Amino acid sequence: MEFIPYGSQWIDDEDINEVINVLKSDWITTGPKLKQFEEGLCNYTGCKHAVGVNSGTSALDIAVGALDLPAGSEVITTPFTFMATSNALLYNNLRPVFADIQKDTRNIDPEAIRSRITPKTKAIIYVDFAGHPCDIEEIREIAEEHDLYLIEDACHALGASYKGKKVGNFADLTVFSFHPVKPITTGEGGAVVTDNSELEEKVRMLQNHGIDRDAVSRYGPDASWAYDMKMLGRNYRLTEIQAALGVSQLKKLDRFIEMRTKIANLYNELLEEIEFIETPSAKNVVVSGWHIYTVLLNGVDRDKFFKYMRENGVGVNVHYIPIYNFTYYRNNFDVCSADFPVTEEVFKRIITLPIFPKMKFSQLQYVIKTIKGFV
Ligand SMILES: *Cc1c(COP(=O)(O)O)cnc(C)c1O
């Protein structure tokens, strides 16, 4: 029996040739392909600046770092995400404050954000769950009212849009991931995009040891050896090998999203008659990237259903375990799951079905048939 994964990359010969060309060239890290990839991301999203890095997690870390917030500041975020979102706050000595989600989109609820604001709140990180953009207008209104920075964790949402504008244009900093299950892949990889040139400069420094490229001017015009370290940075650089793959994959992004949308629409149609499945929908102001396809189960034990599907070769998954449930968070933060009734309900009922651009119609039919066979 063939196993159908919940998500998977699509690498073709064109992608492979781009990578081979780099391997045969003089530059294998931080060279012309990286520049081309960053420019490609700017052109695609309409942002002014893009910084390519070695993962979405790294991108989140330095996006938060670039805000330079006082230690102990509070940042409001969703508990219903991959743990990298809130871990980025911990790396930077900031305090994650979770706000509950909305049932239909599983995105952070703007009203819940409001209820979590204190004098120590300095920023919001919102996540476009499954590639469905958040209520960005409402969130921006809150940010303006309370003078908060916004970071958009768009690791699911490259290529999605909100009110006719591509994701990447809404927050102070937007973060993407290029892990194999994400909208496009570079193996591992990520990027930060922004329109703010000061923030871009800090992000660039942070991904390269905190090195200031303008140090030469400080030591005089002849000091070609000079550089300075202005911030505590890391080595989060993206290789040319990865960037070449990124350049090639970016050309296919719109087609990938079209294919994902087609599969999501088919699921919605074919699952409608199954009573124990509550299908997802996209709000009419957004174009979702359909990074994952999640449904809510009605009156069915999720764990039994999960086991049954896996036994029948369908790679279902659970996105996500609420972050406050993890041991590390329980040991270090005083968070009570009762404060997140919607997150708790969704977590109990949610399951991810396979969706990826290369998914065949016969695979989709098999998933539907398998679901129908569950009693
Ligand atoms: C994948 C993901 C990340 C981390 O990205 P990596 O490239 O795997 O480090 C962060 N946030 C969300 C919401 C993600 O889905």
The ligand as an SDF file (V2000), in Angstrom:
LIG
                    3D

 15 15  0  0  0  0  0  0  0  0999 V2000
    7.4790   25.7050    9.5660 C   0  0  0  0  0  0  0  0  0  0  0  0
    7.1230   26.7820   10.5140 C   0  0  0  0  0  0  0  0  0  0  0  0
    8.0860   27.5170   11.2060 C   0  0  0  0  0  0  0  0  0  0  0  0
    9.5390   27.1610   11.1900 C   0  0  0  0  0  0  0  0  0  0  0  0
   10.0990   27.1190    9.9410 O   0  0  0  0  0  0  0  0  0  0  0  0
   11.4110   26.1950    9.6870 P   0  0  0  0  0  0  0  0  0  0  0  0
   11.8370   26.6140    8.3280 O   0  0  0  0  0  0  0  0  0  0  0  0
   10.9740   24.7860    9.7640 O   0  0  0  0  0  0  0  0  0  0  0  0
   12.4050   26.5460   10.7250 O   0  0  0  0  0  0  0  0  0  0  0  0
    7.6640   28.5650   11.9900 C   0  0  0  0  0  0  0  0  0  0  0  0
    6.3640   28.8840   12.1210 N   0  0  0  0  0  0  0  0  0  0  0  0
    5.4040   28.1800   11.4800 C   0  0  0  0  0  0  0  0  0  0  0  0
    3.9800   28.5840   11.6460 C   0  0  0  0  0  0  0  0  0  0  0  0
    5.7490   27.1050   10.6780 C   0  0  0  0  0  0  0  0  0  0  0  0
    4.7920   26.3850   10.0810 O   0  0  0  0  0  0  0  0  0  0  0  0
  1  2  1  0
  2  3  1  0
  2 14  2  0
  3  4  1  0
  3 10  2  0
  4  5  1  0
  5  6  1  0
  6  7  2  0
  6  8  1  0
  6  9  1  0
 10 11  1  0
 11 12  2  0
 12 13  1  0
 12 14  1  0
 14 15  1  0
M  END
$$$$
